Amino acid sequence: MDTSDKYKLPDGAWDSHVHVVDEENFPFDPNYPYRPKKADLDDLLEFERSLGIDHVCLVAMSVYDTDNSINLDALGKLKGQGRAVACIDPETISNDELLNMHKSGVRGVRMNLRTRSQALSKEAFANRLHLYADRIRHLNWVLQIFISLPQLALFAEEIPKLGVPVVLDHLAQPEHSIAPSKQAGYSEFMNLLKERKVWTKFSGTYRFSDMPELEQYAKDIISLAPTQIVWASDWPHSGGVERLPDGDRTKHQDYRQVDDLGFLRQCIDWCNGDETLIRQIWVDNPRRLWQFE
């Protein structure tokens, strides 16, 4: 097997976490935390073709707050070949709005507690989780949560009580300066994976690429819960609030330069050539998670 065959993805592969950005046609929320440059659906599809990806899951970006127009527009153009995770206000959204999004291809909602640096108490975490879960349970949508691994320790015990599939972004976003096994939340994350109470995404490791024992962490997750993993590029790699130009959120921000092909190949290498496992992570698991028939 030559190198190109080794890293060729199976037909029907998914990228389960991407964003599209087009401020001109879809204006940002007035309180946007940073200002990314344009990266629209055409750009995304060109990128996915370069990796051999057939399907995408579009994830709501914080700059749009609860306006999901850009992703709903993209889903229409994808003609049933994509899915999306929306951002909602669970206290104000109507059942009709949720149903219309479901018909368009939305299959989850995102709680983003990192980009805007939200800090919640244990009780507040639990209340917020149940508020979201109660609004989406009848649709069997996913609750996707962007937090850090140490934050997980605050609410891990609530996850099995929610009655909805839960996904933790970016391998639960461990802190980069210490091995994950030594971080708060590690044992809770491993237990939830082992019991199939949570999903995670092989994505965003450029955020903590210098973390000790990253490869071992990834391989432990594969060994423990191969049915609970999906792969994602996290394209187009925004800098976020940590990389505001001159500290000014209104200035357009360049995207991070990330070796996406290298990351894809790294994840395939973590599978040790197991074609069944590769198909699970890139095809079977995302089809199940995103209800793609």
N, C-alpha and C positions, 0 to 999 in steps of 0.2 A: 504494500500500500504506500503510495507516495504521499507527500505532505498535503497536497490539495485534497486528496481523497480522505485523509485522516480528519480534516477539519470541515468537510462538507456536511452541512446540516441535512437532516431528512426532510422530505417534502412535507409541507404543512407546518413548518416551524413558526413559532411565535416570539415576538419581542413584547413582553408584558408590562413595560413601563416606559412610555415616551410622552413627550409634550409637543404641542404645536403652538406657535406664537406669531401673531400678526396684529400688531397694535393699530396699524392704519385701518384695517377692515373690521377688527374686533377690539375696540378700545379697552384699555386696562381699567380696573377699578381705581377710583381716585386716590385711594390709600395704598396703592401698590408698594410693596416693600423694596423692590429693586426694578430696574427697567431693562429687560433683555431685548436684544435685537431680533429682527424677523427670522423665523425658522418655520416655514409653513408646511402644509401637507405635501406639496410637490418635493420640497427639500427632504422631508422625512422618507417618502417612498424611494427617492433616489438613494438615500443612505441604506435603507433596508435591502434594496436590490444588491448593493455591494456586499452584503453579508449573507445573502441567500435566505432572507426571511420573507415569509408569505403573509403573515397576519400580525396586527399590532393591537395593543390595548393602550388607548390614549388616556392619560391621567390629568386631571384638573390641575392647573398651575396656580400658585398662590396669587399671582399678579391679577388674575381674573376674579378672585374671591368666589362668590357663588354664581357668577355668570358663566354658564356652560355652553354658550352659543358657538364658540369656535370648535369645540369638540363635537357638538351635535351636527354642525355643518360638515365636518370632516367625515363623520360616520355616514352621512348621506352620500358623500362622494365615494366612500369605500364600498357601498352597495352590499352590505351584509358581511363583508370580509374582515371587519374589525369589531372591537368592543371598546367601552370607555368606562372610566371611574369618575364620577362627578363630585363636585363640592356643593353641599347644600346647607341650608339653615334648617335643622330638623324641627324647629319650633314653628316655622312659618310655611314650609313647603306643603303643597296640597297633594292628595292622593292622585288626582288627575295629572299633575305635573310629573309625579314619579312614574305613573303608567305611561305617559307619553315618552319619557326618557327611556323607559324599558323597551318600548316598541322601536326606538331608534337604535338600540344596541347598548345602552348603559347597563352595567351589571354590578355596580358597586358605588360606594361613596368613600371619600377620603377624609380622615381626620389628620390635619397637619398641625402638629403642636411644636414644630421646630423652627420653621421659617420665620414665624413672627414671634419666636422666643416665648411661647406661652408656658407658664409654670402653674401647675395645678396641684392641689392637695390630693391625697389618696381618695378621700370622699368625693371630691369634685371630679377626679378621673372616672371613678365608677359611675357617677351620675351621668356624666357626658357619654360614656360608652353605651349605657342602657338607653339613653335618649335617642342616639343614632340607631341602635339595633332595633328599637321598637318601631321606628319609621320604615325600616327596609325589610323586616323579617317576612312580611307577606309576599315579597317578591323573591325571596331567597337570594338577595344581593350580598355581595362581599362588603365587609367593613375593613377598609385598608387604613392602616395607622402608621404615620410617620413620627416616630419618637426615637429616643436613644435606648440602648440596651439597659443602662442603669434605671431609666424611667420605668421600664417594663416591670421591675420589682414592685412598683407601687400598685399595679392593677392586674398582675398575672392571674390572680385567683378569680377575677371577675370574668375572664374570657370564656371559660366553659359554660358560664351561666347565660351567655348572650343569645344563644340559639341562632347565630348566623356564622357563616365562614369568616374568619379573621385572617388578614394578611399583614405581616410586619415588613415594611419597606427595607430594602438594603441590608439584608442579613441582620435585621434589628438594630442597625446603625451602632455598632460598638464604638467606644471612644478609642482614638487612634494611639494613645500613648502607653497603653498597657494591654497585655494579652487578654483576650476576651474571657478566658476561663477564670481570670482573677477579678472580673468586674461584677458589680451588683447586677442582677437580672439574668446572669448566664445560666444558672441552674434552673431557674424558672422557664427560660426559653427552651432549654433542652428537654425538660419534662413535658412542656406543651407540644413540642414537635413529636416526641416519642409517643404521646397519647393521641396524636393527630388532631389536636385541638386548635392548631394554628398552622398557617402557611407562611412561607417567606420567599423573597426574591433574591436570586443571585444577581445583584445589581449594585451600582454605586460604590464599588470598592475603591475607586480613585479618591473617595472622600477619606479613606483610612488605609491607604496603600502601604503606609509605613508601620502599620500595627504589627507587633510581634505575633507570630503564630497564625497569621491570616490563612495560610494554606491548610493548616491542621484544623482550624475552625471550620472552613468550608467542607473539608473531607469528613469531619465528624458529623456535620449536618446531613451530608449525603448518605452516610452510613446509617444514621439514625432514622431519617425520614425521607426517603427518595420520592415518596408519593406527594410530598408537601412542598415541593420546590418548583418555581418557574424561573426562567431566565429573562433578564431585561437589560437593555443598554443604558437606560436613563438619558437617552438623547433628548435635547442637544447640549446638555451639561451646563446649566446655568451656574453662574458664580454665586448667586444668592446674596443675602445681606452681608455675608462676610467679605465680599469683594466689591463693595460699592466704590466706583471711581471717585477718588477724593472725598470719600464719605458721603457722597451726594446721591440719593436714591433716584433723582430725576435725570441723571446722566445715563445714556445708553451704555450697557455693559456688554463686553465681549464674552463669548462662551469659553469655557475651559477647553484646552487642547487635550483630548483623551485618545489613547490608542484603543479604539473600539474593537478592531480586529484582533489585537493582541489580547484584550480581555476575553473576547469570545473564545479564542484558542486556549487561554488559560483555564476557562471553565470546562472546556472539552477535555483538557488534560486531567483535570480533577476527577473526571469520570473514568480515567484509566482505560480508555478504549472500549468501554462497555456500551455497545450499540443500543441495547435495550434501555439502559439507563439514560443515554443521550436522547432517545426518542421520548422517554417519560418526561424529562425536564423541558424539552423544547416543543413537544407536540401533545402528548396525552394529558399531562397535568394541566397545561393552560386551557385545553379544550374543556376539561372538566370544571376548572375553576371559573372560567368565563361563560359557561353554559353555551358552548358553541357546538351546534349539532350539524 
